[in-house]
Amino acid sequence: MLIDSDDCPVSADLIGRLYRSSHHDINDLVSALSPIRRASLATFCYGRAHLREIGLAIAATCELEPLVEAAGRAGIFLFEQSRELPIEEKPRSFSRQAKVSLAPVGNNASPPVTSNVVTAATPVADWGAELA
């Protein structure tokens, strides 16, 4: 493998610009890099969850040979995955949390929930009434 997994092949400034860029801008930003450096950058980005989509977009600009040189057998996987990207650009989500909707407050349309559960706080004398 050509790069150490912790060593970024480009400046932190370029990583920041890639992170804030659209798919088209990513191509423009990496087009001046050599094929092996572009492949190393694709591998670096793909190995980090928050940069994975960027890594795939960069890998889509690479030939198979530089990706294999940069990442070994994983380069083949990266090459294949990058060719499966949708044509349309999906907006990148900055939060992967599911959106939750809550029921309206103050809507008393449903009856209150009652329980026949006997708890440790229920006096023994009342168990028959709770279980009936």
FENDA-V276348 format. One record per helix or strand of 2 or more residues. SS is the DSSP state (A for helix, B for strand). FROM is the first residue (numbers start at 1). TO is the last residue. Records with the same first field share a line. If there is no record, write none. Layout:
BEGIN
SS=FROM-TO + FROM-TO
END
This chain:
BEGIN
A=12-19 + 23-30 + 35-46 + 49-59 + 64-71 + 73-82 + 124-131
END
